[in-house]
Amino acid sequence: MNKKAQNLLMVIPMAILLFGLSALCLLKKETAYSEDERRVLASRPELTADSLLSGSFMTQFEDYAGDQFPFRDSFRSAKAFSALHLFHQKDNNGYYAKHGYASRLEYPVNTKMLDHAAERFQYLYNTYLEDKDVKLYFSIVPDKNCFLAGTNGYLSMDYSALVSYMQEKTSYMEYVDLFPLLSLENYYRTDTHWRQETLIPAADRLAEAMGTTLSHDYETVTVEEPFYGVYCGQSALPLKPDTLRFLTNDLLNNSIVTDWDTGSPKNSFMYDPKAALGRDPYELFLSGSSALLTIENPSGPVDRELIVFRDSFGSSLVPLLVSGYSKITLVDIRYIRSDLLDQFLSFDNQDILFLYSTLLLNNSLALK
């Protein structure tokens, strides 16, 4: 074979590949949302003289090209597999898997974020709680890395330092320690969250601290559809799905759940079966994120009320506290401004629980 033919054998496939991919990029219909990554994808930027001269067009186009690339999910999976199994990297873009559990590295402790969270809590205390007849409690939920990262050679936060720092900043509250009651088995393998069916000891510990007692007469219900947690798509790793279970009984079935997210009452669910089939099956618990939610227990202790300032970890734990109260109000200040709370709540003769995960505390800018 002469040199010209050899060159053609090299150039032609490369030209087909380059022009073929370019044509696919131009013809491919934009994907607005990535179900795997659970995020909105970049769309094609508008070309204007200003955007071209400022350089913003090329920056936005780079994001668009990366998000809308043909066969993107397949390439992501191949890249993750190669990084971990061929090149023996310990993680892929911060995601890793050990012993069947997937997680994302969270390191180091970010004191600026802890300060922001503490400032928001202090504002709530100074504005609404300081001179009221209320009892204040604070509990921190460790993320999965607490039990998975350090023991497997990954960088891990100093959780003791984080807890001590937050305790010092929130000395006006009684701290309830859940760490000794938890282990890796309390968490889903493919998701950030903890498994409700394993949380009865944690709920009992909180109830004991707050001076109430809980019922343990639960039926465990298993969702038939497999649960692919957030790390399945975000890590692009081949992970086996989890099983989603929830605890229920007549008391929970008869409780009245009201969503005040829009400022007007709307009937909601303790457990939402439709959400288990949606983008985030964990939203089965209390229908997912909501700014303001109330749970009324007609058979609960008279005049015992609980207000829980919480993140998403509270969605699966709070149903286990319902038997100890006649009314529970859940407040998520990621979705409602703290200075608006007096329009919806009055604080008097209640237990107040601040229940937050280390993930939220260490990335707290969402708290308003």
N, C-alpha and C positions, 0 to 999 in steps of 0.2 A: 504494500500500500504506500502510495507516494505521500509526500508531506502535505500537499494540498488537501487530499482526502482525509488525512488525519485531523487537520485543522477544522475541516467541515464537520467531522464527527464530534468535535468538541463544541464548536460554535452553535451548530443548529439546535441541539437539545437545550443548551443554555438560553438561546434566543426564544425557543418555544416556552421554556419555563418562565422567563422574565415577562414576555409579552402576554403569555397566557394568564399569569397571575395579575398583571396589570388590567387585562380585559375583565377578569373576574371581579376585581376591585371596583371597576367602573360600573359593571352590570349588576353587581350584588345589591339586593334591596337592604336598606339599612335595618339593623336590629336595634330597637329602642331600649330593650331591657335584657340583661343577662340573668336568666333564671339560675344558672350555676353560681354566679358571683353575688347575686341579689343586689344589683346596683344598676343605675341608669348608665347607658353607654354614650360616649361622645357622638354627636351628630356632625354632619358636614358643615364647616364654618362658612359664613358668607364672605366672599371676596370683595373687599372695598379698597379704595386707595389708602384710607387711614389704617386699616388693619394690615395692609401689605407693607406700608412704610414703617409702621410701629413694630413690626415683627410678630404681632399677636396672631396673624393669620397662620403663619408657619407653626407656631407653638400649638395652636388649636388643631391644625391639620395633622400634626404629629400624633396628638391624642386620638383624633378621629381615625387615622390610618391604623393605629394599634388596636383600637376597639372594634373596628369594622372589617378587619382582615379576614379573608375567606378561610374557612376551616379552623378558625381561631381556637375553639375549644379543644380540637384534636391536637393542635400544636402545643397548647398549654399542658395537656396531659403528657404528651411525649417529652416536653421539656422537664416537667416535674419528675417523671420516671427516670430520665437520664441523669438529672442532677443528684438524685438520691441513690440510685442503684448502679449507674455506670461510673459516675465521677465521685461517688461516695461523699457527697456533701452532707452535712448534718441537717440542713434545712433547705427549703425551696422558697425564697422570698419571705423568710420568716416563719413559714409553716413547716411542721414536722410531724412525724407519727412514730409512736413507740408503743409496743404491746397492744396494738390495735386501737390505741387512742390517738386522735389527731388534735393538734392545738396550734396556736400562733404565739410566738415568743412575745412576752411582755416584760421589758427590761429597759432601763433600771427604774427604781422609784423616782417619780417626778414630783418633787416637793412643790413646784409651782402649781401643779394641778391639784395636789392635796390642799394647798393653801386656798385655791379657788373654791373647792368643795367646802372647806371649813368656813370660809367667808359667807357662802350661801346659807349654811346651817346657822351660823351666828346671826345672820340677818333675820331668819325665821324666828330664832329664839328671842332676839331683841324686840322684834316687831309684834309678835303674836303670843309668845309663850312665857315671857320672863316673870310676870306677876300674876299668872293664871293658876287655877287649881288643876294642874296637870302633872303627870309623872312622865319623865323623859328617859328614853332608852335608846341605845345606839348599838348596832351590831353590824359587823363586816363579814361579807361572804367571800371567801378566798376563791380565786379563779383556778381552773384546772391545773395550771402550771405549778401551783404550789405543791402538788403531789406528783407531777410528771417531769418537770424540766430539770431541776437540780439533780435529782437522783439518776438522771440519764445523761449527765454531762452537758446540759444546756445552760446558758445564762439564765439566772432566775432572780427575781426581786428578793430583797430582804423583807419578807412579810412581817417579821417581828418589828422591824424598824417602822414599817408603814403603819402597823396597828398602834405602836407607841406614839408615833407622831400625831395620828388622828385623835387618840385618846387625850393627849395633852391639849389639842386644839378644841376639844369638845368636853371639857371637864365638867360642864353643867349637866351632862347626861350620864346615866349609869351604863357602863359598857357590858354587853352580854357576849361572852366568847363562844363562838360556834366552831372554831378551828379544831379542837380536840375531838369533835363529834363527826368530822368529815374525813373522807379518804377519796382516792381516785374513783372508786366504785360508785360514789354518789353522783358522778357526772356522766352525761352521754359521751359516747366514744367519738361521735362526729359533730358535736355541737358544743357551744360555750357553756350551756346551762346545766343545772343539776336536775336529777331525776326525782320527781315528786314522791314516787313510791318508797324512796329511801330516806325521806326527810322527817319522819315522825319524831325521832330523837331530837332533831334541831328545833322542831315546833314545840316540843315539850320543854326544852331548855328555855326558850323565849317565854312560854306561858308561866313557867315556874318563876322566872325573874319578875314577871309582871303581875304575879299573884292571882292567876286564874288556872283552871284545869280544863283539859281537852278530852273529847271523846275519841276513842280509837276504833270504833265500830265501822270499819270501812270495807267496801267492796272494791277490788282492783279490777279495772276495766282495761282491756288491751285493744289498742287501735289496730285493725287488720292491716292497713297499708304500712309499708316500711317507712321509717323516719330517716330521711337524708338531711342531716344537720348542716349548718352553715359552712362547716369546714369541708364538706364533700366537694362543693363547687369552688370555693375560694382557694383551696390547696391544690386542686386538680389531681389529687392522689386517688388511686383506686381503693376506696374505703367501703367496707360492708355496712349496710344501714343499721341503725338502731331500731329498737322497739319502743313505741310510745305507749305509756300506761298512765292512768290517772286514778285517784282514789275518790270514791263518792259514797253517799248514803242518803237516807231520806231527809236528814237535816239539811244537807247541802242542796238537795233537789228542791226543797221547799223554801230555801232562802231567796230573797228578792235582790237581784243584781241590777243596778241602774247606772248607766253610762251618762255622765254630764259633760262629755268632751266638747260639745257644741254650746254648752251653757243651758241647754234644755234637757229634761230627763228623757232617756230612751232605754227601753228594756234591753238588757244584755244577758250574758250567759256565764255561769260558773265555768262550764266547759262547753266549747263551741265545736261540735263535730265537723262542721263545714270548714273551719279554719285548719283542721288536721289534714285537709286535702289541698290546702292552698300553698302559697309560696313559702311560708314559714310555718310548718306544722306546730311549732312550740306555741303559736298563738291560740292553740286549743285552750290554754289556760287563761281564763278571764278575757278571752277575745283579743289578747295581745296588748299593745301599748295604748294607754288612754290617760289623758291629763287628770281626770277626776272620775272616780268610780266608787259607788257605795254598795255594800252588802248588808242587808237587813236579815237577821235571824229571829223569826217570831218566837222561837222556843229558847232563845239565849237568856243569859242572866240579865235581869232587869237593870237598866241604867248603866250597864257596863259597855263603854264605847272605846274603840281603838282607832287611832289615825296613823297610817303608815306612809311615811315618805319613802319612796322606793324606786328601784329600776326594774328591769325585766325579770330579775331573779325572784322578786316578790310575787310575780304572777302565779307561780306554782306553789309557793310556800303559804301564802295568805289563806287559801281555802282550808288549810289544816288548822288555822287559828279561829275559824268561824264559830266553832262550838263554845268557845270561851267568852263570846261577846254577843250583845244584842245588835250591835251595829259596828261595821268596820268601814272606814273611808280610806281609799288609796289615792295618794297624790303623787304625781310624777312631774317634778318641776323642770323636766326637759321640755315639756309640752305646755306648761302654763307658767306665767310669770309669777314670781313669789309675791310681788306687790299687789296682785289681784286676788289673793286667796281669801281675804276678808269679805269679798263679794259672794263667796260660796260656802264659807266655813265659819263657825264660831268655836272658839277653843275654851272649854270649861269642863272640868271633871272628867277628863279622858286620859287614857294611856296614849302616849305619843312614841312611836317607834321609828327611828331612822334606820332603814335596812338597805345597805348599798354594797355592791360587789367591788372588789379591788380593781376590776377592769374599768368601772365607771369612775371611781375615785382617782385613779391614775390617769384618766383622760376626761376631765370633768368640765370642759368648756361648754358642754351642752346644758349644764345646770343654769337655770335662769334666776 
